[in-house]
Amino acid sequence: MSTPPGPGAGPEPGPDPVVGPVVGPDPEPGPPVDPAATSDGALGEPTMRNGVGWSLAALVASKLTSFVALLILARLLVPDEFGVVAAVTIYLAFLEIASDLGIKAVVIYEQERGHGRRVQTAFTLNLIVVAVATLVGAALSWPVSGFFGLEDRQGLFLVGVLSLTAAGVSNIHDALLLRELSLGRRVRPQLARGLVQAIVSIALAASGMGAGALVVGAVCGSVAWTVVQWTTTRFRPDLGLDRAIARSMLAYAAGAWLFFVTSWLSIQADVLVVGHRLDTDDLAIYTMAYRLPELLVFNVGWTLSLVAFPAMSRRRVRGDADVPEATIGLIGWLGLYALPVAAGLSVLGQPIVDVLFSSRWSDSGPVLSGVAVAVAMLTVVSPIADAAKAMGRQWSMVVIYALHVPIVVVAVELASSGGPEAVAWASVGATVVFVVGLLAWADRVLRIPLRRMAGAMRAPAGAALGVVVLALPVRLAADGLPVLPALVLGMLAGTAGAVLGLRVLAPGTLTAIGGETGLDGLRARFRRGGPPAPPVAPGV
């Protein structure tokens, strides 16, 4: 199951994971932590809710920029050019994961105070790994371009490696912002990267540069990301390297790195098969179908993960025993958003593609229907992976992903002769196996009760079912209408269906949503004629 980034975007961690025993001992913990302490001058301890708010604000701003750029580029470039960029992006995503070596995750996991020797050592280790990954990436550009049947475009793979180098030198700066949940400041480099990528890519594409426009845009965006990261984060490296500290950090980093690599392989397996077995047009159609599920579903889960991992790690440091309870709550709230949205994307996939991307991309409509289902399932269970990492169970997740890879590969290989749409639905089948196994593992190893997780999904399932029940008949009945009115009618029906499904199958959910978001208090204030009061919510 894949979630390719938007034009020029760097890789984003995907949703997560199937079954396997705990492998190896828990990693060696870092030094004792003062939980109230913050680096970078943050005042007090940020709450998870505030962190999610800032992350969503950054997501909306940066992804909206990328999406507008995508709409423009979809009209400037032909599908074959997008297919070339998709292949380069897959390669760069793997290199960027490899260049991290799990060191960024160590900084977040340890929750160390300040910028001491452990952070300085982490930076030096990261710099060494980025340098090696750059050399290896350049050396492998030719065989990888051959794997995708793009030997004549090797130069794009080679230029793209510079994006890895530019972004990699700010890995530890980014980790420090995430460690302290200083996500308000993290908005700045995200916006800089998105804006620079969009402006450069569009300008070069309009000048006739083709696929190279998006690759050069990615490099320029990564440079902007690093420049703003270094000016935003008050960490200055001294290139110190304490070998004893390095060895202790690598105990956790090795598992975290393998976790990222195996998860990437399982998440990207379908795209790799499409890129290898089919042509660049099919790869472009397949990756274009991911754009909306990525933007509207996957990225919301990814944003939540950015906050959930450090917040759960902080709970672990304090000795809190309610990480499983927090995970169940995250699954429920994430599902309440992701499932009905994905159901709407699946039912209305064809008119959505025709309206947003033009008829040139019409073949992506049926693919979108399957992709949205698989992305939603993976997104909803992603808090389990965050809990596992925070509890030091990343080695178990390595086994889970490693078991999942051959399942995905076999499924999509068998379906590849049927084209991109068949591959998308084969991925859905593999994802079902993946999710069922993950839930069973979480119940047995992480002590997150399966019954409680199923209960948390009652309201999301009701909303998604309502979307399908009302939107699908409207979509079929509106086939003879112009595409835009048909889409609007389908969206209205889907929204009404989601509300109806909640009222029938999960009464009280809408009231709970109003209470959590402050909408009930907002309405009450306006009824009394007074100004609305800001919602008050406890931190995590």
VEXDREN-2710 file (C-alpha; in Angstrom, 1 decimal):
% VEXDREN-2710
k/r/px/py/pz
1/MET/0.0/0.0/0.0
2/SER/1.7/3.2/-1.0
3/THR/1.3/6.9/-0.2
4/PRO/3.5/8.8/-2.6
5/PRO/4.2/12.4/-1.6
6/GLY/2.9/15.3/-3.5
7/PRO/5.0/17.0/-6.2
8/GLY/8.5/17.4/-4.9
9/ALA/7.6/16.5/-1.3
10/GLY/9.8/14.4/0.8
11/PRO/8.7/11.0/2.1
12/GLU/6.3/10.9/4.9
13/PRO/6.0/8.1/7.4
14/GLY/3.2/5.8/6.4
15/PRO/0.5/4.2/8.5
16/ASP/1.3/1.1/10.1
17/PRO/1.1/-2.6/10.4
18/VAL/0.5/-7.6/11.1
19/VAL/1.6/-10.2/13.6
20/GLY/4.7/-11.5/15.2
21/PRO/6.3/-12.1/18.6
22/VAL/8.4/-9.6/20.5
23/VAL/12.0/-9.9/19.1
24/GLY/14.9/-9.1/21.2
25/PRO/15.1/-7.1/24.4
26/ASP/13.8/-3.6/25.0
27/PRO/16.4/-1.0/23.9
28/GLU/18.8/0.5/26.4
29/PRO/17.1/3.6/27.7
30/GLY/18.6/7.1/27.6
31/PRO/19.6/9.1/30.6
32/PRO/17.2/10.2/33.4
33/VAL/14.8/12.9/32.2
34/ASP/13.3/15.9/33.8
35/PRO/9.8/15.6/32.3
36/ALA/9.0/19.3/33.0
37/ALA/12.1/20.5/31.2
38/THR/12.1/21.7/27.7
39/SER/14.8/22.7/25.3
40/ASP/14.7/25.6/22.9
41/GLY/13.1/27.8/25.5
42/ALA/9.6/26.4/25.4
43/LEU/7.5/27.7/28.3
44/GLY/5.7/24.9/30.2
45/GLU/4.7/21.6/28.7
46/PRO/2.8/21.6/25.4
47/THR/-0.4/19.5/25.4
48/MET/-1.0/16.9/22.8
49/ARG/-4.2/18.7/21.8
50/ASN/-2.2/21.9/21.1
51/GLY/0.4/20.0/19.2
52/VAL/-2.3/18.4/17.0
53/GLY/-3.8/21.8/16.4
54/TRP/-0.5/23.3/15.2
55/SER/0.3/20.2/13.1
56/LEU/-3.1/20.4/11.4
57/ALA/-2.5/24.1/10.7
58/ALA/0.8/23.3/9.1
59/LEU/-0.7/20.4/7.2
60/VAL/-3.5/22.5/5.8
61/ALA/-1.1/25.3/4.8
62/SER/1.6/23.2/3.2
63/LYS/-0.6/20.5/1.6
64/LEU/-3.0/23.1/0.2
65/THR/0.0/24.7/-1.5
66/SER/1.2/21.4/-2.8
67/PHE/-2.4/20.5/-4.0
68/VAL/-2.9/23.8/-5.9
69/ALA/0.5/23.2/-7.5
70/LEU/-0.6/19.6/-8.4
71/LEU/-3.8/20.9/-10.1
72/ILE/-1.6/23.3/-12.2
73/LEU/1.0/20.7/-13.0
74/ALA/-1.6/18.1/-14.0
75/ARG/-2.5/20.5/-16.8
76/LEU/1.1/21.3/-17.8
77/LEU/2.5/17.8/-17.8
78/VAL/1.4/14.6/-19.5
79/PRO/0.9/11.4/-17.5
80/ASP/4.2/9.9/-18.7
81/GLU/6.1/12.8/-17.1
82/PHE/4.3/12.2/-13.8
83/GLY/5.2/8.5/-14.0
84/VAL/8.9/9.4/-14.3
85/VAL/8.6/11.7/-11.3
86/ALA/6.8/9.0/-9.3
87/ALA/9.7/6.6/-9.9
88/VAL/12.3/9.1/-8.8
89/THR/10.2/10.0/-5.7
90/ILE/10.0/6.4/-4.6
91/TYR/13.7/6.1/-4.9
92/LEU/14.3/9.3/-2.9
93/ALA/11.8/8.2/-0.3
94/PHE/13.8/5.1/0.4
95/LEU/17.1/7.0/0.5
96/GLU/15.8/9.5/2.9
97/ILE/14.6/6.8/5.3
98/ALA/17.9/5.0/5.0
99/SER/19.8/8.2/5.7
100/ASP/18.1/8.7/9.0
101/LEU/19.2/5.4/10.4
102/GLY/16.7/5.8/13.3
103/ILE/18.8/8.5/15.0
104/LYS/16.0/11.1/14.7
105/ALA/13.6/8.6/16.5
106/VAL/16.2/8.1/19.3
107/VAL/16.2/11.9/20.1
108/ILE/12.5/11.9/20.4
109/TYR/12.3/8.6/22.3
110/GLU/14.9/9.5/24.9
111/GLN/13.2/12.8/25.9
112/GLU/16.6/14.1/27.1
113/ARG/16.8/17.6/28.5
114/GLY/18.5/20.3/26.5
115/HIS/21.2/19.9/23.8
116/GLY/23.8/17.8/25.7
117/ARG/26.3/15.3/24.5
118/ARG/23.7/12.8/23.4
119/VAL/22.1/15.3/21.0
120/GLN/25.5/16.5/19.7
121/THR/26.5/12.8/19.1
122/ALA/23.2/12.2/17.4
123/PHE/23.9/15.1/15.0
124/THR/27.4/13.9/14.1
125/LEU/26.1/10.3/13.6
126/ASN/23.3/11.6/11.4
127/LEU/25.8/13.7/9.3
128/ILE/28.0/10.7/8.7
129/VAL/25.0/8.6/7.6
130/VAL/23.7/11.3/5.3
131/ALA/27.1/11.6/3.6
132/VAL/27.3/7.8/3.0
133/ALA/23.7/7.7/1.8
134/THR/24.4/10.4/-0.7
135/LEU/27.3/8.5/-2.2
136/VAL/25.4/5.2/-2.3
137/GLY/22.4/7.0/-3.8
138/ALA/24.4/8.4/-6.5
139/ALA/26.1/5.1/-7.3
140/LEU/22.7/3.3/-7.4
141/SER/21.0/5.8/-9.6
142/TRP/21.8/3.9/-12.8
143/PRO/20.6/0.4/-11.7
144/VAL/17.5/1.8/-10.1
145/SER/16.6/3.8/-13.2
146/GLY/17.0/0.5/-15.1
147/PHE/14.6/-1.3/-12.7
148/PHE/11.9/1.2/-13.7
149/GLY/12.8/1.0/-17.4
150/LEU/14.1/4.6/-17.3
151/GLU/17.8/4.3/-18.2
152/ASP/17.5/7.4/-20.3
153/ARG/16.4/9.4/-17.3
154/GLN/19.2/8.4/-15.0
155/GLY/20.2/12.1/-14.6
156/LEU/17.0/12.8/-12.8
157/PHE/17.6/10.1/-10.2
158/LEU/21.2/11.5/-9.8
159/VAL/20.0/15.1/-9.3
160/GLY/17.2/14.0/-7.0
161/VAL/19.8/12.6/-4.5
162/LEU/20.8/16.2/-3.7
163/SER/17.3/16.6/-2.1
164/LEU/18.3/13.8/0.3
165/THR/21.5/15.6/1.2
166/ALA/19.9/19.0/1.6
167/ALA/17.1/17.8/3.9
168/GLY/19.2/15.3/5.8
169/VAL/21.5/17.8/7.5
170/SER/18.4/19.2/9.4
171/ASN/17.1/15.8/10.7
172/ILE/18.2/16.4/14.3
173/HIS/16.9/20.0/14.3
174/ASP/13.5/18.6/13.3
175/ALA/13.7/15.9/15.9
176/LEU/14.2/18.5/18.6
177/LEU/11.1/20.4/17.6
178/LEU/9.1/17.1/17.7
179/ARG/10.6/16.1/21.0
180/GLU/9.4/19.2/22.7
181/LEU/6.1/19.3/20.7
182/SER/7.1/22.7/19.5
183/LEU/5.0/22.3/16.5
184/GLY/4.1/26.0/16.1
185/ARG/7.6/26.7/15.1
186/ARG/7.8/23.6/13.0
187/VAL/5.2/25.2/10.7
188/ARG/7.8/27.6/9.3
189/PRO/10.1/25.1/7.6
190/GLN/7.1/23.1/6.3
191/LEU/5.6/26.2/4.7
192/ALA/8.9/27.2/3.2
193/ARG/9.5/23.8/1.7
194/GLY/6.0/23.6/0.2
195/LEU/6.1/27.1/-1.2
196/VAL/9.5/26.8/-2.8
197/GLN/8.7/23.4/-4.3
198/ALA/5.5/24.7/-5.8
199/ILE/6.9/27.9/-7.2
200/VAL/10.0/26.3/-8.7
201/SER/8.2/23.3/-10.1
202/ILE/5.4/25.3/-11.8
203/ALA/7.9/27.8/-13.2
204/LEU/10.1/25.2/-14.7
205/ALA/7.2/23.1/-16.0
206/ALA/5.7/26.1/-17.7
207/SER/9.1/26.7/-19.4
208/GLY/8.9/23.2/-20.9
209/MET/11.3/21.3/-18.6
210/GLY/9.0/18.3/-18.1
211/ALA/9.7/15.8/-15.3
212/GLY/12.9/17.6/-14.4
213/ALA/10.8/20.5/-13.1
214/LEU/9.4/18.5/-10.2
215/VAL/12.8/16.9/-9.4
216/VAL/14.6/20.3/-9.3
217/GLY/11.6/21.7/-7.3
218/ALA/12.2/18.9/-4.7
219/VAL/15.8/19.9/-4.3
220/CYS/15.1/23.6/-3.9
221/GLY/12.3/22.7/-1.4
222/SER/14.7/20.6/0.7
223/VAL/17.3/23.5/0.7
224/ALA/14.5/25.8/1.9
225/TRP/13.5/23.3/4.6
226/THR/17.0/23.1/6.0
227/VAL/17.7/26.8/5.9
228/VAL/14.5/27.6/7.9
229/GLN/15.1/24.7/10.3
230/TRP/18.5/26.0/11.2
231/THR/17.2/29.5/11.8
232/THR/14.1/28.3/13.7
233/THR/15.8/25.8/16.1
234/ARG/18.4/27.2/18.5
235/PHE/20.6/24.1/18.3
236/ARG/24.2/24.6/17.0
237/PRO/26.2/21.4/16.5
238/ASP/29.9/21.1/17.7
239/LEU/30.5/17.8/15.7
240/GLY/31.3/16.0/18.9
241/LEU/31.1/12.2/18.8
242/ASP/31.1/10.2/22.1
243/ARG/31.6/6.6/21.1
244/ALA/30.0/5.2/24.3
245/ILE/26.9/7.4/23.8
246/ALA/26.8/6.4/20.1
247/ARG/26.7/2.7/21.0
248/SER/23.9/3.2/23.5
249/MET/21.9/5.2/21.0
250/LEU/22.3/2.7/18.2
251/ALA/20.6/0.0/20.4
252/TYR/17.3/1.8/19.8
253/ALA/18.2/3.3/16.5
254/ALA/18.8/0.0/14.8
255/GLY/15.3/-1.2/15.5
256/ALA/13.8/2.1/14.6
257/TRP/15.7/2.2/11.3
258/LEU/14.6/-1.3/10.4
259/PHE/11.1/-0.4/11.4
260/PHE/11.1/2.5/8.9
261/VAL/12.7/0.5/6.1
262/THR/10.4/-2.5/6.4
263/SER/7.4/-0.3/6.8
264/TRP/8.4/1.6/3.7
265/LEU/8.8/-1.7/1.7
266/SER/5.4/-2.9/2.8
267/ILE/3.7/0.4/2.1
268/GLN/5.4/1.0/-1.3
269/ALA/5.2/-2.6/-2.5
270/ASP/2.3/-2.0/-4.8
271/VAL/3.9/1.0/-6.4
272/LEU/7.2/-0.9/-7.0
273/VAL/5.3/-3.6/-8.8
274/VAL/3.4/-1.2/-10.9
275/GLY/6.6/0.7/-11.8
276/HIS/8.4/-2.5/-12.7
277/ARG/5.7/-4.5/-14.4
278/LEU/3.7/-1.8/-16.1
279/ASP/4.6/1.4/-18.0
280/THR/5.1/5.0/-16.8
281/ASP/1.6/5.9/-17.9
282/ASP/0.1/3.3/-15.5
283/LEU/2.5/4.4/-12.7
284/ALA/1.3/8.0/-13.2
285/ILE/-2.4/6.9/-13.1
286/TYR/-1.8/4.8/-10.0
287/THR/0.1/7.5/-8.1
288/MET/-2.3/10.3/-9.2
289/ALA/-5.1/8.2/-7.6
290/TYR/-3.3/8.6/-4.3
291/ARG/-3.3/12.3/-4.2
292/LEU/-6.6/12.9/-2.5
293/PRO/-6.5/10.0/-0.1
294/GLU/-2.9/11.1/0.8
295/LEU/-4.0/14.7/1.3
296/LEU/-7.3/14.2/3.0
297/VAL/-6.8/10.9/4.9
298/PHE/-3.2/9.7/5.2
299/ASN/-1.7/13.1/6.0
300/VAL/-4.1/13.6/8.9
301/GLY/-3.0/10.3/10.4
302/TRP/0.7/11.3/9.7
303/THR/0.1/14.6/11.4
304/LEU/-1.4/12.9/14.5
305/SER/1.6/10.5/14.5
306/LEU/4.0/13.4/14.7
307/VAL/2.4/14.4/18.0
308/ALA/1.4/10.9/19.3
309/PHE/4.9/9.4/19.3
310/PRO/6.6/12.1/21.5
311/ALA/3.6/12.5/23.7
312/MET/3.4/8.7/24.4
313/SER/7.2/8.7/24.9
314/ARG/6.7/11.4/27.5
315/ARG/4.1/9.3/29.2
316/ARG/6.4/6.3/29.3
317/VAL/9.1/8.4/30.9
318/ARG/6.7/9.5/33.6
319/GLY/5.6/5.9/34.3
320/ASP/2.0/6.5/33.1
321/ALA/0.2/3.2/32.5
322/ASP/-2.5/4.6/30.2
323/VAL/-0.7/4.5/26.8
324/PRO/-3.1/1.7/25.7
325/GLU/-6.0/3.8/26.7
326/ALA/-4.7/6.8/24.8
327/THR/-4.1/4.6/21.8
328/ILE/-7.8/3.5/21.8
329/GLY/-8.9/7.1/22.0
330/LEU/-6.7/8.1/19.1
331/ILE/-8.0/5.2/17.0
332/GLY/-11.6/6.2/17.6
333/TRP/-11.2/9.9/16.8
334/LEU/-9.0/9.2/13.8
335/GLY/-11.5/6.6/12.5
336/LEU/-14.4/9.0/12.9
337/TYR/-12.7/11.3/10.4
338/ALA/-10.9/8.9/8.1
339/LEU/-13.5/6.2/7.4
340/PRO/-16.4/8.5/6.2
341/VAL/-14.0/10.7/4.2
342/ALA/-12.5/7.6/2.5
343/ALA/-16.0/6.2/1.9
344/GLY/-16.9/9.4/0.1
345/LEU/-13.7/9.3/-2.0
346/SER/-14.3/5.7/-2.9
347/VAL/-18.0/6.2/-4.0
348/LEU/-17.3/9.5/-5.8
349/GLY/-13.9/8.7/-7.2
350/GLN/-14.7/9.1/-10.8
351/PRO/-16.4/12.5/-10.7
352/ILE/-13.8/13.8/-8.3
353/VAL/-10.9/13.0/-10.6
354/ASP/-12.8/14.4/-13.7
355/VAL/-13.5/17.7/-11.9
356/LEU/-10.2/18.3/-10.2
357/PHE/-7.6/16.8/-12.6
358/SER/-9.5/17.0/-15.9
359/SER/-10.5/14.1/-18.2
360/ARG/-6.9/13.5/-19.1
361/TRP/-6.6/11.6/-15.8
362/SER/-10.0/9.9/-16.0
363/ASP/-8.4/6.4/-15.7
364/SER/-7.4/7.3/-12.1
365/GLY/-11.0/7.4/-11.0
366/PRO/-11.6/3.6/-10.6
367/VAL/-8.1/3.3/-9.0
368/LEU/-9.0/6.0/-6.5
369/SER/-12.0/4.0/-5.3
370/GLY/-9.8/1.1/-4.1
371/VAL/-6.9/3.2/-2.9
372/ALA/-9.1/5.3/-0.6
373/VAL/-10.3/2.1/1.2
374/ALA/-6.8/0.8/1.8
375/VAL/-5.4/4.1/2.9
376/ALA/-8.2/4.6/5.4
377/MET/-7.6/1.2/7.0
378/LEU/-3.9/1.8/7.4
379/THR/-4.4/5.3/8.7
380/VAL/-7.0/4.3/11.4
381/VAL/-4.6/1.7/13.0
382/SER/-1.5/3.9/12.8
383/PRO/-1.7/4.9/16.5
384/ILE/-0.8/1.3/17.3
385/ALA/2.6/1.8/15.7
386/ASP/3.2/5.0/17.6
387/ALA/2.4/3.2/20.8
388/ALA/4.7/0.4/19.9
389/LYS/7.6/2.7/19.2
390/ALA/7.0/4.7/22.4
391/MET/7.0/1.5/24.4
392/GLY/10.2/0.2/22.9
393/ARG/8.6/-2.5/20.8
394/GLN/9.9/-1.4/17.4
395/TRP/11.7/-4.7/16.9
396/SER/8.3/-6.4/16.9
397/MET/7.0/-4.0/14.3
398/VAL/10.0/-4.9/12.1
399/VAL/8.8/-8.5/12.2
400/ILE/5.2/-7.4/11.5
401/TYR/6.2/-5.4/8.4
402/ALA/8.6/-8.1/7.2
403/LEU/5.8/-10.6/7.3
404/HIS/3.5/-8.2/5.4
405/VAL/5.9/-7.5/2.5
406/PRO/5.5/-10.9/0.7
407/ILE/1.8/-10.8/1.2
408/VAL/1.5/-7.5/-0.6
409/VAL/4.0/-8.5/-3.3
410/VAL/2.2/-11.7/-4.1
411/ALA/-1.2/-10.1/-4.2
412/VAL/-0.2/-7.2/-6.5
413/GLU/1.9/-9.4/-8.7
414/LEU/-1.1/-11.7/-9.3
415/ALA/-3.3/-8.6/-10.0
416/SER/-0.8/-6.6/-12.1
417/SER/-2.0/-8.1/-15.4
418/GLY/-5.3/-6.5/-14.8
419/GLY/-3.8/-3.0/-14.7
420/PRO/-3.8/-0.3/-12.0
421/GLU/-7.4/-0.8/-10.8
422/ALA/-6.8/-4.5/-10.1
423/VAL/-3.6/-3.7/-8.2
424/ALA/-5.5/-1.2/-6.1
425/TRP/-8.1/-3.7/-5.0
426/ALA/-5.5/-6.4/-4.5
427/SER/-3.8/-4.0/-2.1
428/VAL/-7.1/-3.7/-0.2
429/GLY/-7.2/-7.5/0.3
430/ALA/-3.6/-7.5/1.5
431/THR/-4.4/-4.6/3.8
432/VAL/-7.2/-6.5/5.4
433/VAL/-4.9/-9.3/6.3
434/PHE/-2.4/-6.7/7.6
435/VAL/-4.8/-4.9/9.9
436/VAL/-6.4/-8.0/11.3
437/GLY/-3.0/-9.4/12.3
438/LEU/-1.9/-6.0/13.7
439/LEU/-5.0/-5.8/16.0
440/ALA/-4.4/-9.3/17.3
441/TRP/-0.8/-8.5/18.0
442/ALA/-1.7/-5.2/19.8
443/ASP/-4.1/-7.1/22.0
444/ARG/-1.6/-9.8/22.9
445/VAL/1.7/-7.8/23.2
446/LEU/0.7/-4.2/23.9
447/ARG/-2.2/-5.1/26.0
448/ILE/-4.6/-3.0/24.0
449/PRO/-7.9/-4.9/24.3
450/LEU/-9.3/-6.0/20.9
451/ARG/-12.8/-5.6/22.2
452/ARG/-12.1/-2.0/23.2
453/MET/-10.5/-1.2/19.8
454/ALA/-13.6/-2.7/18.0
455/GLY/-15.8/-0.6/20.2
456/ALA/-13.9/2.5/19.3
457/MET/-14.7/1.8/15.6
458/ARG/-18.5/1.5/16.0
459/ALA/-19.1/5.2/15.4
460/PRO/-16.6/5.5/12.5
461/ALA/-18.1/2.4/10.8
462/GLY/-21.6/3.8/11.2
463/ALA/-20.6/7.1/9.6
464/ALA/-18.9/5.4/6.7
465/LEU/-21.8/3.0/6.1
466/GLY/-24.2/6.0/6.0
467/VAL/-22.0/7.7/3.4
468/VAL/-22.1/4.6/1.1
469/VAL/-25.9/4.0/1.7
470/LEU/-26.9/7.5/0.6
471/ALA/-24.1/8.6/-1.7
472/LEU/-23.9/5.5/-3.9
473/PRO/-27.5/5.6/-5.2
474/VAL/-27.2/9.3/-5.9
475/ARG/-24.0/8.8/-7.7
476/LEU/-25.5/6.1/-9.9
477/ALA/-28.7/8.1/-10.5
478/ALA/-26.7/11.2/-11.5
479/ASP/-24.7/9.5/-14.3
480/GLY/-26.5/11.4/-17.0
481/LEU/-25.8/14.8/-15.4
482/PRO/-22.8/17.0/-16.0
483/VAL/-19.9/15.9/-13.8
484/LEU/-19.9/18.9/-11.4
485/PRO/-23.6/18.8/-10.4
486/ALA/-23.3/15.0/-10.0
487/LEU/-20.3/15.5/-7.7
488/VAL/-22.1/18.1/-5.6
489/LEU/-25.2/16.0/-5.2
490/GLY/-23.1/13.0/-4.2
491/MET/-21.2/15.0/-1.6
492/LEU/-24.4/16.4/-0.1
493/ALA/-25.9/12.9/0.1
494/GLY/-22.7/11.5/1.6
495/THR/-22.6/14.2/4.3
496/ALA/-26.2/13.5/5.2
497/GLY/-25.5/9.8/5.3
498/ALA/-22.6/10.2/7.7
499/VAL/-24.8/12.2/10.1
500/LEU/-27.7/9.7/9.8
501/GLY/-25.3/6.7/10.3
502/LEU/-24.0/8.3/13.5
503/ARG/-27.5/9.0/14.8
504/VAL/-28.7/5.5/14.1
505/LEU/-25.7/3.3/15.0
506/ALA/-23.8/5.5/17.5
507/PRO/-26.3/7.9/19.2
508/GLY/-24.6/10.5/21.4
509/THR/-21.5/10.7/19.1
510/LEU/-22.5/14.0/17.6
511/THR/-23.0/15.4/21.1
512/ALA/-19.5/14.1/22.2
513/ILE/-17.9/15.7/19.1
514/GLY/-19.6/19.1/20.0
515/GLY/-18.3/18.8/23.5
516/GLU/-14.7/17.9/22.5
517/THR/-14.4/20.6/19.9
518/GLY/-16.2/23.3/21.9
519/LEU/-19.0/23.7/19.4
520/ASP/-21.7/23.2/22.1
521/GLY/-20.3/26.1/24.1
522/LEU/-20.0/28.2/21.0
523/ARG/-23.7/27.7/20.2
524/ALA/-24.7/28.4/23.7
525/ARG/-22.8/31.6/23.9
526/PHE/-24.3/32.9/20.7
527/ARG/-27.8/32.0/21.9
528/ARG/-27.2/34.1/25.0
529/GLY/-25.9/37.0/22.8
530/GLY/-22.4/36.9/24.3
531/PRO/-19.0/36.4/22.7
532/PRO/-17.9/32.8/22.2
533/ALA/-15.5/31.4/24.9
534/PRO/-12.5/29.4/23.8
535/PRO/-12.9/25.6/24.4
536/VAL/-11.0/24.3/27.4
537/ALA/-9.6/20.9/27.1
538/PRO/-7.2/18.9/29.3
539/GLY/-3.8/18.1/28.0
540/VAL/-2.4/14.7/27.6
END
